[in-house]
């Protein structure tokens, strides 16, 4: 009787080992499927032609100007951020216009090598900040976009959404793994 129990155990053990072996072979194939990869090599330099530099000075007020350092004419916009306990007021030439999105747009085209007129931002800290003697930051961001023209050769205005919504797509050709 003991021999039959041993043979049954050996039979069950062999069946389990055969199942694991079959499972192991199929898992290996599926792992190979999920771990395939393609190598990328080389590179391309992409120059969009627009490069600007923010110039700001602080003497109780921020004096903001943006220069076009690129190789194409562009439009410029500026946004200034501060905490909720800081009030900002703006002055500048009539070229700087506040739009509904919170950006100040420079209405004129900024030619290569040129600079915008000054945008002056006065910073007024609340009494709470003054009492606490707390430091705070005022952050200026600037963006540029190339000048785009309509079908009649007229430039779109600086605040037009089309100017700031431009995108591009890079397509590659050939090589393993490229689709």
C-alpha positions, 0 to 999 in steps of 0.5 A: 500500500505504501508503494502505491501512495509513493507512486501516486505522489511521484505521479502528481509531482511529475505532473506538477513539474511538467505543468511548471515546465510548460508554463515556464516556456510560455512565460519566457516567450511572453517576457521576450515579447514585453522586453523588446526595444529599439535603439536610437542613435544620432541626433539633430539640432533643432533651431526655431530661430527665436531667442530672447533675454529678459533684462530686469533691474530692481530699485524698489520697482522692477524695470523690465525689458526684453531683447531679441537675441535670435535670428528672426523677428518675434513677439514678446509677452511678460507675466509677473507673479507675487504672493497674494499679500503683494500688490503689483501695479504696472506702467510702461509705453502704450506698446505694453497691453494687458490681455485677459490671460494675465500677460502683458503683450508687447504690441510691436514686432521686436526685430533681431538685435532690438529691445522692447520699451520698459515695463515698470512694475511697482511692488506694494507689500501689505501691512501684514508682510511689513509687520512680519518682516517677511521676505518675498519673491516677485517672479517675472517670466517672459516668452517669445513667439515668431511673427506669423503672417496671414494669407495677405502678408499682414502680421497677426497681432501680438496677442492673437492666440494663433501666435502663441498656439504654434506647435511643430511635429518632428517626423523620423524616417527608417531604422529599426523600431521607427513607425 
